[in-house]
Amino acid sequence: MANFWHSSTDVIIIGSGAAGLSAAIEARQAGASAMVFEKMKITGGNTRISDGGLSAPGNFMQKRRGITDSPQMFYDDIMQAGLKLNQPELVKLFAQNAAGAIDWIRQLGVQFQDRLDKFGGHSTARCVTIAHNAGRDITKAQIRQLEQLQVPILTRHAMAGLITDSSGTVTGVRIRSDVQEPPGTAKPDNASAKTKNILARRAVVLATGGFGSDVAFRSCHNPRLDETIQTTNHKGATAEGLIAALKIHAMPLHLSWIQLGPWGCAMEKGYGKGCRFASYSIFPAGILVNPDTGNRIVNEWADRRIRSDAILASGRICAGIVDAEGAQKDPDSLSHCLKTQKIEKFDTLTQLAGAWKMPPDALENTVADYNQLVRTGKKDRYGKLPDKNTCLIESPPFYAMALWPKVHYSPGGLRINADARVMDLNHRPIPHLFAAGEVTGGIHGAGRLGGCALTECIVFGRIAGRQAAMTPGL
Ligand SMILES: Cc1cc2nc3c(=O)[nH]c(=O)nc-3n(C[C@H](O)[C@H](O)[C@H](O)COP(=O)(O)OP(=O)(O)OC[C@H]3O[C@@H](n4cnc5c(N)ncnc54)[C@H](O)[C@@H]3O)c2cc1C
């Protein structure tokens, strides 16, 4: 039996995004030894390519600007976007610990911009953004910390399965080393890899992220999301970590509620400056118009699910329109998008309508009605209630971007409890198995609000790491 294990550590963490690295730091700081396994050749997963927006009530930037917010307001917003499919105790825990999670990464050296954004579905401005809009700053700071703590991170090492004993306790993992990444898939390549069994004396933490790039898995749960719909995710965002837990009877939640980003720029692959400009500038400051009618189709501040569904229901690539002033919310992305022709610039709305083959009078009327709404502060028929963040669309030039949703996030995943323990089909914790981040489900219910994933990964990653370290050894 001794030869069965190739090596051992107290806590094994699978995945090197924000959730996994947060867990590794906490586990080590709680006195456990730890190892992180990452299947890709580079660390960071979706965290690395993210915009680095983190939402939290009572965060340092809100305090600096005197903005009132509360965990209860945050909770209410998350529950509404999630259609109340969310697990209430997890949302409460998240809301109470979100601002602390941002302070924690600031202490690790992560720098933030002097800006605060209000994204669709949030009742107030509460999203802070990392310097250079780069989620990779989180993983870089965490990796620096893990180097000091002497926690190894092994890339090109893929978990191929969880190992349990006869009582169902998770005792370790099967790891394939020297994993190749065949074109088009980052799933472990069996033929070229070696398998080793690694003993986890205390626990395994699954932090393998979402499954946005796993077309077979996602389209099984939502056939609408086949290969014709692009994704913003890194290519390693596949479901095998989640499946490994399902094989040992973990409880899945909400797998078919896969989130689309309504700000998907039709002129670029994946997630680039176009998506970012739409997210940070067009939706907060502009309008979304169906080119067939020249009319708005939705509350541009609604949550992502509502906005994406509205575009899909229109059956047409829609036009996101913003004026010169609104475009200044993200000037860097604007200049990049102009250079790369992801966005078009027009001196007048009539020219814009002509280029998009829209009925010009209809577009003029749409904009005039919208500006009237902003001036009067009345709620419109889509439920948009203008406030001080709403912008008039009146200063030329006007900008238009082609928008079509992209698969962005997996709100569904493994059911965990408040200690980040993975629950089984009988509602009992699976001994010695924890999970955090996008591989889990239930916190966001039917849909996630902007900036809530990274914060949640840190909150629950930290809990998972601490709890894993405190688990009595085998
Ligand atoms: C383009 C983009 C922009 C985003 N912007 C924001 C934002 O601004 N704010 C926000 O809150 N959220 C944002 N999100 C969502 C957010 O980035 C993710 O939900 C979050 O980073 C997930 O973190 P994670 O640690 O759970 O997973 P990840 O960061 O994806 O890390 C999981 C890691 O596990 C590895 N892995 C998977 N399977 C295995 C296996 N079998 N063996 C070993 N390793 C494995 C993966 O390769 C990956 O590196 C964005 C997402 C994208 C795609």
The ligand as an SDF file (V2000), in Angstrom:
LIG
                    3D

 53 58  0  0  0  0  0  0  0  0999 V2000
  -12.3950   37.6170  -19.7650 C   0  0  0  0  0  0  0  0  0  0  0  0
  -12.9600   37.5260  -18.3670 C   0  0  0  0  0  0  0  0  0  0  0  0
  -13.0760   38.6820  -17.6110 C   0  0  0  0  0  0  0  0  0  0  0  0
  -13.5850   38.5850  -16.3090 C   0  0  0  0  0  0  0  0  0  0  0  0
  -13.6240   39.7190  -15.5360 N   0  0  0  0  0  0  0  0  0  0  0  0
  -14.0660   39.6120  -14.2620 C   0  0  0  0  0  0  0  0  0  0  0  0
  -14.0410   40.7500  -13.4080 C   0  0  0  0  0  0  0  0  0  0  0  0
  -13.5740   41.8340  -13.7600 O   0  0  0  0  0  0  0  0  0  0  0  0
  -14.5390   40.5940  -12.1520 N   0  0  0  0  0  0  0  0  0  0  0  0
  -15.0270   39.4040  -11.6840 C   0  0  0  0  0  0  0  0  0  0  0  0
  -15.4510   39.3370  -10.5320 O   0  0  0  0  0  0  0  0  0  0  0  0
  -15.0200   38.3210  -12.4750 N   0  0  0  0  0  0  0  0  0  0  0  0
  -14.5410   38.3850  -13.7280 C   0  0  0  0  0  0  0  0  0  0  0  0
  -14.5220   37.2700  -14.5020 N   0  0  0  0  0  0  0  0  0  0  0  0
  -14.8690   35.9770  -13.8970 C   0  0  0  0  0  0  0  0  0  0  0  0
  -13.7040   35.5320  -13.0050 C   0  0  0  0  0  0  0  0  0  0  0  0
  -12.4950   35.8820  -13.6210 O   0  0  0  0  0  0  0  0  0  0  0  0
  -13.7250   34.0370  -12.7440 C   0  0  0  0  0  0  0  0  0  0  0  0
  -14.9940   33.6070  -12.3350 O   0  0  0  0  0  0  0  0  0  0  0  0
  -12.7140   33.6960  -11.6600 C   0  0  0  0  0  0  0  0  0  0  0  0
  -11.4470   34.1930  -12.0030 O   0  0  0  0  0  0  0  0  0  0  0  0
  -12.6510   32.1900  -11.4320 C   0  0  0  0  0  0  0  0  0  0  0  0
  -11.5940   31.9360  -10.5490 O   0  0  0  0  0  0  0  0  0  0  0  0
  -11.2940   30.4460  -10.1370 P   0  0  0  0  0  0  0  0  0  0  0  0
  -10.1090   30.4980   -9.2560 O   0  0  0  0  0  0  0  0  0  0  0  0
  -12.5160   29.7870   -9.6360 O   0  0  0  0  0  0  0  0  0  0  0  0
  -10.9650   29.7380  -11.5180 O   0  0  0  0  0  0  0  0  0  0  0  0
   -9.8090   30.0730  -12.5640 P   0  0  0  0  0  0  0  0  0  0  0  0
   -9.2120   31.3990  -12.3250 O   0  0  0  0  0  0  0  0  0  0  0  0
  -10.3560   29.8060  -13.9110 O   0  0  0  0  0  0  0  0  0  0  0  0
   -8.7040   28.9950  -12.1950 O   0  0  0  0  0  0  0  0  0  0  0  0
   -8.9760   27.6100  -12.3000 C   0  0  0  0  0  0  0  0  0  0  0  0
   -7.6930   26.9030  -12.7020 C   0  0  0  0  0  0  0  0  0  0  0  0
   -7.8720   25.4970  -12.5600 O   0  0  0  0  0  0  0  0  0  0  0  0
   -7.1830   24.8610  -13.6190 C   0  0  0  0  0  0  0  0  0  0  0  0
   -7.7240   23.5110  -13.7910 N   0  0  0  0  0  0  0  0  0  0  0  0
   -8.9280   23.1620  -14.3100 C   0  0  0  0  0  0  0  0  0  0  0  0
   -9.0570   21.8310  -14.3010 N   0  0  0  0  0  0  0  0  0  0  0  0
   -7.9030   21.3140  -13.7810 C   0  0  0  0  0  0  0  0  0  0  0  0
   -7.4250   20.0080  -13.5490 C   0  0  0  0  0  0  0  0  0  0  0  0
   -8.1320   18.9200  -13.8740 N   0  0  0  0  0  0  0  0  0  0  0  0
   -6.1880   19.8450  -13.0100 N   0  0  0  0  0  0  0  0  0  0  0  0
   -5.4250   20.9300  -12.6980 C   0  0  0  0  0  0  0  0  0  0  0  0
   -5.8280   22.2010  -12.9230 N   0  0  0  0  0  0  0  0  0  0  0  0
   -7.0530   22.3770  -13.4500 C   0  0  0  0  0  0  0  0  0  0  0  0
   -7.4590   25.7720  -14.8030 C   0  0  0  0  0  0  0  0  0  0  0  0
   -6.5400   25.5680  -15.8400 O   0  0  0  0  0  0  0  0  0  0  0  0
   -7.3330   27.1520  -14.1630 C   0  0  0  0  0  0  0  0  0  0  0  0
   -6.0220   27.6560  -14.2420 O   0  0  0  0  0  0  0  0  0  0  0  0
  -14.0100   37.3340  -15.7960 C   0  0  0  0  0  0  0  0  0  0  0  0
  -13.8970   36.1940  -16.5600 C   0  0  0  0  0  0  0  0  0  0  0  0
  -13.3640   36.2720  -17.8400 C   0  0  0  0  0  0  0  0  0  0  0  0
  -13.2400   35.0220  -18.6550 C   0  0  0  0  0  0  0  0  0  0  0  0
  1  2  1  0
  2  3  1  0
  2 52  2  0
  3  4  2  0
  4  5  1  0
  4 50  1  0
  5  6  2  0
  6  7  1  0
  6 13  1  0
  7  8  2  0
  7  9  1  0
  9 10  1  0
 10 11  2  0
 10 12  1  0
 12 13  2  0
 13 14  1  0
 14 15  1  0
 14 50  1  0
 15 16  1  0
 16 17  1  0
 16 18  1  0
 18 19  1  0
 18 20  1  0
 20 21  1  0
 20 22  1  0
 22 23  1  0
 23 24  1  0
 24 25  2  0
 24 26  1  0
 24 27  1  0
 27 28  1  0
 28 29  2  0
 28 30  1  0
 28 31  1  0
 31 32  1  0
 32 33  1  0
 33 34  1  0
 33 48  1  0
 34 35  1  0
 35 36  1  0
 35 46  1  0
 36 37  1  0
 36 45  1  0
 37 38  2  0
 38 39  1  0
 39 40  1  0
 39 45  2  0
 40 41  1  0
 40 42  2  0
 42 43  1  0
 43 44  2  0
 44 45  1  0
 46 47  1  0
 46 48  1  0
 48 49  1  0
 50 51  2  0
 51 52  1  0
 52 53  1  0
M  END
$$$$
